[in-house]
Amino acid sequence: MLDKNLKRIQFQESESAWIRSFTVESIKCLIVCRGPVRKETMDVFDAIGVKEYGILLSEKDSIVYPKALAPELRNFRFPENIHRVPDYMGAGKEEKELRIHQIIGIAKDNGYTHIFAGYGFMAEDAEFIEAIERAGITFMGPSSHVAKGAGAKDEAKKLARSLNVSVTPGVDNITALALLRKTGNSKDGLQKVAKENNLNFSFDEKKSLEDNAEILLQLSYEKTIDITSIPDLQKESEILCEDIWKKYPGKRIRFKYIGGGGGKGQRVISSKGEIESAVMEILAESKVTAVGSNRNFLIELNIENTRHNEIQLIGNGEWSLSLGGRDCSLQMHEQKLLEISQTVELLQKEADLVRSSNSKKAAILDNDVQTLKDMEHQAEVFGKAIKLNSVSTFECIVEGNSFFFMEVNTRIQVEHRVTEMVYKMKFTNPNDPNDFFYIDSLVEAMAVLSIHGPRVPKPERIVRNVSGAEVRINATNRALQPHAGGIIQNWSNALPEEIRDDQGICTRNPDTGAFVHYNLAGAYDSNVALIVSYGNSRTENLEILGNILRKTELRGQNLETNLLVHYGLIQWILGKDAMFKPSTAFMISYLAGIGALQSIINDLDLEYLWSEKTKASDADLKKILSKKMTLVVRPMERLLANPHLLGGFLGYFDGKLWTRSGNNVSFNENPIQFLDSLYYYLNLDTTAQKASSEKIWDHDEKLLIEAKEFYSELSKRTGLKTWKEISDVLAKGKNPSKEISDELWEKVKASHNGFQAGLETLLLLPKIGIKSNFFGLDVNVDLDGVVPDEFKNKDTRDAFIKTLNPPPKMSGDEIVAPMGGMFYSKEAPNLPPLVNEGDHFQAGQPLFIIEVMKMFNKILAPVSGTMVKNLMVDSDGKIVTKAQPIFKIKPDEILKEESPEDIRARKVKVTKELGLG
């Protein structure tokens, strides 16, 4: 259990003077972030006695999507402390500078002593932080010197190399290299550029050419002029990538903007033809296409089949302490989904549990312990070198037992709660070991460090729970693509074991107690909430987290979230091994496997299957099957309605409820148990206050209970324990017990036949897994993921994923928006449209861009043709809805649609093959 009554800084008279000296009551903080961390910060401030706080709201949220007002305002204690700006960051350099000026003005005019930026927007922007510090306001987070030395990915890599920290092969100064190539790699060339642009530049003979180029570039940023262009960077990228491919043939390369995060400003390329567009995309997505912007980005070897591990750091400028690790490998589009604690205590406990029964697994976990210790050591060395004076995260990619430093996030992370589940910090008076206090919140620690940093002693980390985990509930469709604009109309209450950071969405109307509808804005990111849990082992942790998701009801209009994606994934992992070590590439292959399931589901008709079974039965069996139809078919239809649910069910129960032998499947347990497990898995079991649509129907429940009681009594009377024993005896028909009369035994056989009638239909579910090759996804003895080739290969993989979110139906003469979001006809304001009226385009050619929650989605032509009419003239920056016509076109050839008769014939064929074969 979480120790909710920690000896925290309560500043009561009974506390010692030393403890009371760490009060945070003097803080008046302006919170300039959004999302779950804003509400969490407000709650923490209330708990620790912060005097007063205010929040900054972006009008962009409510302008882009109505009814997107911050839910935190419902019970906000300081209504006069609500401040508004048009947008948090602005669209470019000039707007950003204006916004910084506005935020600092708000803080000064209203007497705020601190500014807190959470984990978004400008939380690690050195320019922003430095401006705050110059204004005499305290930034609650790492200081500007930390953001400069580690927040920019290029600077962090340079520092890491100087500390002998293992780093990924690549280049971190492409802008300087592009400038040098443009100026002939000479001192004279740099001086000539400086003179032409009136830049006060003096060549430093003590520094390298590259360092001098960096200095000149910084001067150009200050003057808001360009001395290198985007084409210069594209050309330099081609040259650098060719060099990398010579050393590492066949490998992919990652471009990563220096200030990016959450997957934004990153692209992975595998050929020269992708370079030009990838450079433009990361710069446009990072909003640095405007004149005078710092466009530096990293070019790195993309180390395949790696894991993504990170170390939580905290420091006061003198000491640096690691608070263990987190495995964030389960991610999609570079955005994390499921995050799990990775600590020495967890790995050692898991190793000890299997040491006698599985020595290989124990050895793997022992090696992971050492790797984690090495990462923690290097993280602390790095933290001390940059004089870290708040919280940050040291991120690594891990391959086997080798790891490479990737970047430092000089801010609190979205997944910081995972660390809070496993460790608390004990701060002890250096002069009295019996005088101490605990902090279990990283936000609280940031507040304390912001005003007492130099005198805060290095804490001891204390284990709270062995394991912690978090899932990010995002507004995404089944293919994990952002889905903006949906309205949440109801959300079930959090369970006792659930920690839900939901931005205040579940805060009820204070007057009526009613749930307040909430529109998920699409202006920023897709994250809706964080669901956090903990346990005494990783298995228990995931079981608790899975049960939370099983019971959670999240409903709304045009609402799509990844809640069931998480539920299915967690069940799949539990069915394999909770200590599974996925690579960062695993999730996209898993998603392809789910898509493969969907491709089979699309061709099934359960009602047809049941009717065919009924038609082929005698009169008595017809009556039984008619009575049992909803009992069997209804939960199967519910399961097949979402392939993520099916994937989790197949992963968890494979080898438990059924046994596979090639393409054949047989029951491993009583089919009644199979059916009972299915109802539970779908949360259709009976509980109080459930609507009829959300639970087993009364007549079906009565029949299921009768069947369970029948087999329980049969086992008791005969002494037969396993399903194999029971089914074998009943198949032979001979009475196995002297305590059962022959007359009763005949009735037992008849009842058995009645209870089992039609239940062979349940085997359709694992047969779908076989036909789709979903069972090819597995975890091997090394705890690594096993992925079939068709789920790895880009063409087949992407085709499977596409089945999860098929494009909207379009007429033959138009191109429609495949998703809702913000429309752009060009990659940057100063560039021409991707396609104009009268232009001919090829299938696969980019036509326009839709920005959804800060991610740029380049929309490709589904067919070849000519644009006849642009329906979005002068509409850049406007919202479009899914299936909205964008262009009228003349296709090169008319595609023939499948007829209803053809579709029906295909469904009948596949259904018969799987269900009646």
NORCORUR-V88274 format. One record per helix or strand. SS is the DSSP state (H for helix, E for strand). FROM is the first residue (numbers start at 1). LEN is the number of residues. If there is no record, write none. Layout:
ss: [SS	SS]
from: [FROM	FROM]
len: [LEN	LEN]
//
This chain:
ss: [H	E	H	E	H	H	H	E	H	E	H	E	H	H	E	E	H	H	H	H	E	E	H	E	E	E	E	H	H	E	E	H	E	E	H	E	E	E	E	E	E	E	E	H	E	H	H	H	H	H	E	E	E	H	H	H	H	H	H	H	E	E	H	H	E	E	E	E	E	E	E	E	H]
from: [17	28	36	52	59	71	79	82	93	114	126	138	144	153	167	170	174	187	209	230	252	266	272	297	307	320	335	344	359	391	402	416	423	432	442	460	467	476	482	487	499	518	527	538	554	563	586	606	619	643	654	658	664	671	692	698	723	742	759	774	778	785	789	794	814	821	840	846	855	865	879	885	900]
len: [4	4	13	7	6	5	3	4	17	3	9	2	8	10	1	2	9	10	14	18	6	4	14	6	9	13	8	11	27	9	8	7	7	8	14	4	8	1	1	5	3	2	9	14	4	14	16	10	22	11	1	4	4	11	3	21	10	15	14	3	2	2	3	12	3	4	2	7	6	6	2	7	16]
//
